[in-house]
Amino acid sequence: MINMTTVDTKDMKILYELDKNSRQSNSEIGKKVRLSKEVVKYRIDRMIENGVIIKFNTITNYFKLGFSKYRLFLRFKDVDKEKLEEIGNYFRENGKAEWVVSCTGRWDMVVTFHLRNVNEFDDEMQKMMNKFSFFIQEKATATTLHLVHHLREYLKASESREMKPVVYHTSADEQFDVDGVDMEILKMLANNARMPVIYIGKRIGMTPRTVQYRMRRLEKAGVILAYKVLVDPKKMGNVFCKAIIYLASSNKKKIDKFVRYCSSIPEAIWPQRVLGTWDFEIDFEIESYDKFQERFFEIKEKFSDIIQNYEFTITTKEFKLDMFPDCYEQYR
């Protein structure tokens, strides 16, 4: 259920366009939602000020650049609020950590990393254990095999749903050569997808035309996959839930059908296949925990033959979300 005191129907239309392509100009968005560019700018600025819009993020296929995504799940013991903040901030300051959240359920914290190989992941694990082993009751790890980034279909007022992923990337994707300039551009765009090319050019000492050429080259190569908007689910009247699913042995056809179905759920934003203790994760931005359970039990009912076990977590605080290794702070 949308919190109409924070976001109205016009805001939702703007957010949907930003989620499709946040590098669209205010004029382009205005034409699509039938508002002037001035009104679009005012409403975007207001949503940023109210905390509805956290940032405009660029989705990069880090697999093509030689990175993998490693996932760490932690359950704590003897941890109070102060210690939880300390651990969360420890990971937040780690340039290789992508996502850091505290949560309820079996796991108390989830951390994901962009790293070159499993040895780097082991190094991060050892550092963490040396510092916090006394407080860790249980841990689990996983590696992402493929990941889907969705349009936030729940923002769309129409009952007509596109039901398709925006981008899809996998650990099997062919790598693409980039140089130091490309990496600088990607680091700048990661937390501000709307950054004008003239500002990027000034920071790296290149003309806007050269920057634009390089960005188009990265887009064409599938390194830059999408420009999106990151919203605060709570400000939208939603909760952020994660379903963790253990799959029974099955054939590829059944598993592919399961993946396609999960990827068609409007509130599902990051369905991903993983290699580790379990097999699949689905993140939801959804109106309530009850609705989340309803959605999940629909999945369970439809695929009872291949779902062996499952568990849930609900995010309580997000310490960090940087979708590119060692990327720069958000610029406005």
C-alpha positions as CSV (number, residue, x, y, z in Angstrom):
1,M,0.0,0.0,0.0
2,I,1.5,3.3,-1.1
3,N,1.8,6.0,1.6
4,M,-0.1,8.8,-0.1
5,T,1.0,11.4,2.4
6,T,4.5,11.0,1.0
7,V,4.0,9.9,-2.6
8,D,1.0,10.6,-4.9
9,T,0.0,9.2,-8.3
10,K,2.0,11.8,-10.2
11,D,5.1,11.0,-8.1
12,M,4.6,7.3,-8.9
13,K,4.5,8.0,-12.6
14,I,7.8,9.9,-12.3
15,L,9.4,7.2,-10.2
16,Y,8.3,4.6,-12.8
17,E,10.0,6.6,-15.6
18,L,13.1,7.0,-13.4
19,D,13.2,3.3,-12.7
20,K,13.1,2.6,-16.5
21,N,15.9,5.1,-17.2
22,S,17.0,7.6,-14.7
23,R,19.1,9.5,-17.2
24,Q,16.0,10.7,-18.9
25,S,15.8,14.5,-18.8
26,N,13.1,16.2,-16.9
27,S,11.6,17.3,-20.2
28,E,11.5,13.7,-21.5
29,I,9.9,12.5,-18.3
30,G,7.4,15.4,-18.4
31,K,6.2,14.5,-21.9
32,K,5.5,11.0,-20.8
33,V,3.7,11.8,-17.5
34,R,2.0,15.0,-18.9
35,L,3.7,17.5,-16.6
36,S,6.0,20.4,-17.2
37,K,9.8,19.9,-16.8
38,E,9.7,22.4,-13.9
39,V,7.0,20.4,-12.1
40,V,9.0,17.2,-12.7
41,K,12.1,18.8,-11.2
42,Y,10.2,20.1,-8.2
43,R,8.7,16.7,-7.5
44,I,12.0,14.8,-7.9
45,D,13.7,17.3,-5.6
46,R,10.9,17.0,-3.1
47,M,11.2,13.1,-3.1
48,I,14.9,13.4,-2.5
49,E,14.4,15.8,0.3
50,N,11.7,13.6,1.9
51,G,13.9,10.5,1.6
52,V,11.7,8.7,-0.9
53,I,14.5,8.8,-3.5
54,I,17.8,7.6,-1.9
55,K,19.9,7.9,-5.1
56,F,20.0,7.3,-8.8
57,N,22.1,4.2,-9.3
58,T,23.7,2.6,-12.4
59,I,23.4,-1.1,-12.8
60,T,26.7,-2.5,-14.0
61,N,27.5,-6.0,-15.2
62,Y,30.5,-6.5,-12.9
63,F,30.8,-10.1,-14.1
64,K,32.0,-8.7,-17.4
65,L,34.7,-6.8,-15.5
66,G,36.1,-9.9,-13.7
67,F,34.2,-9.4,-10.4
68,S,31.9,-11.9,-8.7
69,K,29.3,-11.3,-6.0
70,Y,29.9,-13.1,-2.7
71,R,27.2,-13.2,0.0
72,L,27.7,-13.4,3.8
73,F,24.9,-14.1,6.2
74,L,25.5,-13.6,9.9
75,R,23.6,-14.6,13.1
76,F,24.8,-12.9,16.2
77,K,25.0,-13.6,19.9
78,D,25.3,-11.1,22.8
79,V,24.9,-8.2,20.4
80,D,23.2,-5.0,21.6
81,K,22.2,-2.0,19.4
82,E,25.5,-0.4,19.9
83,K,27.5,-3.4,18.8
84,L,25.1,-4.0,15.8
85,E,25.9,-0.4,14.7
86,E,29.6,-1.0,15.1
87,I,29.5,-4.2,13.0
88,G,27.2,-2.5,10.3
89,N,29.6,0.5,10.1
90,Y,32.6,-1.8,9.9
91,F,31.2,-3.3,6.7
92,R,29.9,0.0,5.4
93,E,33.4,1.4,5.4
94,N,34.7,-1.6,3.4
95,G,35.0,-0.4,-0.2
96,K,34.4,-3.9,-1.5
97,A,31.1,-4.3,0.3
98,E,28.2,-3.7,-1.9
99,W,25.2,-4.2,0.4
100,V,25.0,-4.2,4.2
101,V,21.7,-4.6,6.0
102,S,20.5,-5.6,9.4
103,C,17.4,-7.8,9.4
104,T,15.0,-10.0,11.5
105,G,14.5,-13.7,11.1
106,R,17.2,-16.4,11.1
107,W,19.9,-13.9,10.0
108,D,20.8,-10.7,11.8
109,M,22.9,-9.2,9.0
110,V,23.5,-9.7,5.3
111,V,26.6,-8.4,3.5
112,T,27.4,-8.8,-0.1
113,F,30.8,-8.1,-1.7
114,H,32.2,-7.4,-5.2
115,L,35.5,-9.3,-5.3
116,R,37.8,-10.8,-7.9
117,N,38.0,-14.3,-6.5
118,V,37.2,-16.6,-3.6
119,N,40.6,-15.9,-2.0
120,E,39.7,-12.3,-1.7
121,F,36.4,-13.3,-0.1
122,D,38.3,-15.5,2.3
123,D,40.5,-12.6,3.2
124,E,37.5,-10.5,4.1
125,M,36.0,-13.3,6.1
126,Q,39.2,-13.7,8.1
127,K,39.4,-10.0,8.9
128,M,35.8,-10.0,10.0
129,M,36.3,-13.1,12.2
130,N,39.4,-11.7,13.8
131,K,37.5,-8.7,14.8
132,F,34.0,-10.0,15.7
133,S,34.2,-13.8,16.1
134,F,33.0,-13.7,19.7
135,F,29.7,-12.2,18.5
136,I,29.1,-14.6,15.6
137,Q,26.9,-17.6,16.4
138,E,26.4,-18.7,12.8
139,K,27.4,-17.8,9.3
140,A,26.6,-18.9,5.8
141,T,28.0,-17.9,2.4
142,A,26.8,-18.0,-1.2
143,T,28.0,-16.8,-4.6
144,T,25.6,-15.2,-7.1
145,L,25.3,-17.2,-10.4
146,H,22.8,-15.0,-12.1
147,L,20.8,-11.9,-11.2
148,V,17.8,-10.1,-12.6
149,H,17.0,-6.5,-12.0
150,H,13.3,-5.7,-12.4
151,L,11.3,-2.7,-13.3
152,R,9.3,-1.8,-10.1
153,E,6.0,-2.8,-11.6
154,Y,4.2,-1.9,-8.4
155,L,4.8,1.8,-9.3
156,K,2.8,1.4,-12.5
157,A,-0.8,2.6,-12.1
158,S,-2.1,0.5,-15.0
159,E,-3.2,-3.1,-14.5
160,S,-1.2,-3.9,-17.6
161,R,2.1,-5.3,-16.4
162,E,5.3,-5.6,-18.5
163,M,6.4,-8.6,-16.4
164,K,9.9,-8.6,-17.8
165,P,13.4,-8.1,-16.4
166,V,15.2,-4.9,-17.1
167,V,18.6,-6.5,-17.0
168,Y,19.9,-10.0,-16.6
169,H,23.6,-10.9,-15.9
170,T,25.4,-14.0,-15.1
171,S,28.8,-15.3,-13.9
172,A,29.2,-16.9,-17.3
173,D,29.1,-13.6,-19.2
174,E,32.1,-12.9,-21.5
175,Q,34.5,-10.4,-20.0
176,F,35.1,-7.0,-21.6
177,D,38.3,-5.0,-21.5
178,V,38.0,-1.6,-19.8
179,D,40.7,1.0,-19.0
180,G,41.3,3.3,-16.1
181,V,39.1,6.0,-17.5
182,D,36.2,3.6,-18.1
183,M,36.5,2.5,-14.5
184,E,36.5,6.1,-13.2
185,I,33.3,6.8,-15.2
186,L,31.6,3.7,-13.8
187,K,32.6,4.7,-10.2
188,M,31.1,8.1,-10.7
189,L,27.9,6.9,-12.2
190,A,27.3,4.1,-9.7
191,N,25.8,6.4,-7.1
192,N,24.5,9.1,-9.4
193,A,23.2,7.9,-12.7
194,R,21.9,11.4,-13.5
195,M,25.3,13.0,-13.3
196,P,25.7,15.2,-16.4
197,V,28.5,14.2,-18.8
198,I,30.0,17.8,-18.5
199,Y,30.7,17.1,-14.7
200,I,32.1,13.7,-15.4
201,G,34.4,15.2,-18.1
202,K,35.7,17.9,-15.7
203,R,36.6,15.3,-13.1
204,I,38.5,13.1,-15.6
205,G,39.8,15.8,-17.9
206,M,37.9,14.9,-21.0
207,T,35.3,16.5,-23.2
208,P,31.6,15.8,-22.7
209,R,31.5,14.2,-26.2
210,T,34.3,11.8,-25.3
211,V,32.6,10.8,-22.0
212,Q,29.3,10.3,-23.9
213,Y,31.1,8.1,-26.5
214,R,32.7,6.0,-23.7
215,M,29.3,5.6,-21.9
216,R,27.6,4.5,-25.2
217,R,30.4,2.0,-25.8
218,L,29.9,0.6,-22.3
219,E,26.2,0.4,-22.8
220,K,26.6,-1.4,-26.2
221,A,29.0,-3.9,-24.6
222,G,26.5,-4.7,-21.9
223,V,28.8,-3.4,-19.1
224,I,26.3,-0.6,-18.3
225,L,23.0,-2.4,-18.1
226,A,20.5,0.2,-16.8
227,Y,20.1,3.6,-15.1
228,K,17.6,3.3,-12.2
229,V,16.3,4.9,-9.1
230,L,16.8,3.6,-5.6
231,V,13.8,4.2,-3.3
232,D,13.3,3.8,0.4
233,P,10.6,1.0,0.7
234,K,9.5,2.4,4.1
235,K,8.8,5.8,2.6
236,M,6.7,4.1,0.0
237,G,4.7,2.3,2.7
238,N,6.4,-1.0,1.9
239,V,8.6,-3.5,3.7
240,F,11.8,-5.1,2.2
241,C,11.7,-8.9,2.5
242,K,14.0,-11.7,1.3
243,A,12.9,-15.2,0.6
244,I,15.7,-17.8,0.8
245,I,14.9,-21.0,-1.0
246,Y,16.4,-24.5,-1.0
247,L,15.6,-26.4,-4.1
248,A,15.4,-30.2,-4.4
249,S,17.1,-32.0,-7.2
250,S,15.3,-31.4,-10.5
251,N,15.8,-31.0,-14.2
252,K,16.8,-27.8,-15.9
253,K,13.4,-27.3,-17.5
254,K,11.6,-27.2,-14.1
255,I,14.1,-24.9,-12.5
256,D,14.0,-22.5,-15.5
257,K,10.2,-22.5,-15.2
258,F,10.6,-21.7,-11.5
259,V,13.0,-18.9,-12.2
260,R,10.8,-17.3,-14.9
261,Y,7.8,-17.4,-12.6
262,C,9.6,-15.8,-9.7
263,S,10.9,-13.1,-12.1
264,S,7.4,-12.3,-13.2
265,I,6.2,-11.2,-9.7
266,P,5.6,-7.5,-9.7
267,E,7.0,-6.8,-6.3
268,A,10.1,-9.0,-6.8
269,I,13.1,-6.8,-7.6
270,W,16.2,-8.9,-7.4
271,P,15.6,-12.6,-8.0
272,Q,18.9,-14.5,-8.2
273,R,20.3,-18.0,-8.4
274,V,23.1,-18.6,-6.0
275,L,25.6,-21.3,-5.2
276,G,26.0,-22.1,-1.6
277,T,24.0,-23.3,1.4
278,W,20.8,-22.6,-0.5
279,D,19.9,-22.2,-4.2
280,F,17.7,-19.1,-4.8
281,E,16.9,-15.7,-3.3
282,I,14.1,-13.3,-4.1
283,D,14.0,-9.8,-2.7
284,F,10.6,-8.1,-2.5
285,E,9.5,-4.5,-2.0
286,I,6.0,-5.2,-0.9
287,E,3.1,-3.6,1.0
288,S,3.2,-5.9,4.1
289,Y,4.7,-9.0,5.6
290,D,1.3,-10.7,5.2
291,K,1.3,-9.9,1.4
292,F,4.8,-11.2,1.2
293,Q,3.7,-14.5,2.8
294,E,0.8,-14.6,0.4
295,R,3.1,-14.2,-2.6
296,F,5.6,-16.7,-1.3
297,F,3.0,-19.4,-0.6
298,E,1.7,-18.9,-4.2
299,I,5.2,-19.8,-5.3
300,K,5.4,-22.7,-2.8
301,E,2.1,-24.1,-4.0
302,K,3.0,-23.9,-7.7
303,F,6.4,-25.4,-7.2
304,S,6.0,-27.7,-4.2
305,D,7.7,-30.5,-6.1
306,I,11.1,-28.7,-6.3
307,I,11.0,-26.4,-3.2
308,Q,12.6,-28.4,-0.4
309,N,12.9,-25.8,2.3
310,Y,12.7,-22.0,2.8
311,E,13.2,-19.1,5.2
312,F,12.5,-15.4,5.4
313,T,14.2,-12.3,6.5
314,I,12.9,-8.7,6.8
315,T,15.3,-5.8,6.4
316,T,15.3,-3.4,9.4
317,K,18.2,-1.0,8.4
318,E,20.3,-0.5,5.3
319,F,23.8,0.6,6.1
320,K,25.0,0.6,2.5
321,L,24.2,-0.1,-1.1
322,D,27.0,0.6,-3.6
323,M,26.5,-1.3,-6.8
324,F,30.1,-1.0,-8.0
325,P,33.4,-1.8,-6.2
326,D,35.2,1.2,-4.6
327,C,32.7,3.6,-6.2
328,Y,32.5,7.2,-5.2
329,E,30.1,8.9,-2.8
330,Q,26.8,10.2,-4.2
331,Y,27.1,13.6,-5.9
332,R,24.2,16.0,-6.4
